[in-house]
Amino acid sequence: ARTGSSLDLELAPVPERLDLTPLPVSVEVDGQQVGAAVVPREATIHERFELPEPEDPLAPVEVRLIPYRWVALPIHGLTQLVSFKPVRIAVTN
């Protein structure tokens, strides 16, 4: 259930692939674009976006972060697509 009115994001660059930065990231909540962020080369960004009014206030918040580009990196023995490191994604007041 939705407990706040804002989405707080903290995103960090992938240290092994700083060539991806600056990296534009589109931010969607419940299928609606609420804004964009840019992950810088060597810092964590902090962004806040207003949440749209939900159709169902008891439904969970669906957050989608869409990077402009990504790369494949081996992580713990598996090749995974990466673009940034999500540090914090939270619904707040």
C-alpha distance (Angstrom), angle and dihedral (degrees) to the residues before:
residue distance angle dihedral
A1 . . .
R2 3.78 . .
T3 3.80 111.4 .
G4 3.80 102.2 171.9
S5 3.77 146.0 29.2
S6 3.83 101.8 -125.1
L7 3.78 138.9 56.6
D8 3.82 114.2 -137.9
L9 3.80 117.4 -159.8
E10 3.77 133.2 -172.5
L11 3.80 114.9 -175.6
A12 3.80 128.3 176.7
P13 3.80 132.7 -166.5
V14 3.81 121.6 -105.9
P15 3.84 102.1 -104.6
E16 3.80 93.1 -148.1
R17 3.82 91.8 54.3
L18 3.78 109.8 38.8
D19 3.82 86.8 150.3
L20 3.83 86.4 80.2
T21 3.80 90.3 67.8
P22 2.91 141.0 132.9
L23 3.81 83.7 44.1
P24 3.82 122.2 -174.9
V25 3.82 113.2 -144.4
S26 3.80 122.9 -169.9
V27 3.82 114.5 -144.2
E28 3.81 121.7 -147.2
V29 3.81 129.0 -179.8
D30 3.81 120.2 -167.7
G31 3.81 90.3 -14.4
Q32 3.82 95.0 -51.6
Q33 3.79 123.9 109.7
V34 3.82 107.7 -121.6
G35 3.79 98.6 175.0
A36 3.78 146.3 -62.6
A37 3.77 138.1 -95.1
V38 3.80 133.4 -160.4
V39 3.80 118.4 -139.8
P40 3.83 106.8 -143.5
R41 3.80 126.7 -142.3
E42 3.81 102.0 -100.3
A43 3.80 110.0 6.3
T44 3.79 142.8 70.3
I45 3.80 114.1 -112.4
H46 3.79 124.5 -142.6
E47 3.81 117.0 -155.0
R48 3.81 134.2 170.4
F49 3.80 125.4 -158.0
E50 3.80 130.0 -174.9
L51 3.79 112.7 -116.5
P52 3.81 118.8 -125.1
E53 3.80 117.7 -118.7
P54 3.81 107.7 -88.3
E55 3.79 122.6 -124.9
D56 3.81 87.5 -142.0
P57 3.83 114.1 28.0
L58 3.82 90.2 -160.3
A59 3.81 93.7 56.2
P60 3.82 118.8 100.6
V61 3.80 119.7 -104.6
E62 3.80 112.0 -103.2
V63 3.82 111.8 -151.1
R64 3.78 122.2 -171.1
L65 3.81 122.1 -172.7
I66 3.81 111.3 -165.8
P67 3.82 115.3 -167.7
Y68 3.79 121.9 -155.7
R69 3.84 90.2 -128.6
W70 3.82 142.0 -3.2
V71 3.80 140.8 -171.3
A72 3.80 136.7 -145.8
L73 3.83 114.7 -108.8
P74 3.80 131.5 173.5
I75 3.81 108.7 -113.8
H76 3.82 120.2 176.5
G77 3.80 90.6 -17.3
L78 3.82 95.5 -50.3
T79 3.77 128.4 99.3
Q80 3.82 108.4 -123.5
L81 3.80 135.3 177.5
V82 3.81 110.7 -115.0
S83 3.78 137.0 173.2
F84 3.83 106.5 156.7
K85 3.80 140.2 -7.1
P86 3.81 115.5 -106.0
V87 3.81 105.1 -139.3
R88 3.82 99.1 173.7
I89 3.80 135.9 0.2
A90 3.80 112.6 177.3
V91 3.79 141.6 157.6
T92 3.81 108.5 -133.0
N93 3.80 141.6 164.7
